[in-house]
Amino acid sequence: MSRRALAAVAVLFFFTALVVAAEIKGKITKVDAENNKITLTVDDKDQEFTITKDTKITGAKGEIKDGLKSKAFNEKRLKKGIDATIKTETKDGKEVVTELKIAGGKKGGNKDQ
């Protein structure tokens, strides 16, 4: 009997984790590297997200080592909006970005990554 209960709880946690995760596509229009926040415009509405030390940040050429301080988030690109996809999860009641993927700049990739 206890095995069934344990299996049921494990299945419940597994499906709860699937429901909580989300993928959001939009344009990054603002980066606050000091406070680890980005503003993503989705359907003409600005949404602010917090980036953690565990957030994986990638671009066209792979991982961006400098995080939000990278030249990939320069002012010129932000004015146009940087195409991005973020994956979020709810942890301790807060929405946390687990992955941030940005689209490359000009043809040939972004040399500033």
Secondary structure as UniProt FT lines:
FT   HELIX           2..20
FT   STRAND          22..32
FT   TURN            33..36
FT   STRAND          37..42
FT   TURN            43..44
FT   STRAND          45..59
FT   TURN            60..61
FT   STRAND          62..63
FT   TURN            65..66
FT   HELIX           67..69
FT   HELIX           71..73
FT   HELIX           75..80
FT   STRAND          82..91
FT   TURN            92..93
FT   STRAND          94..102
FT   TURN            107..108
FT   TURN            111..112
//
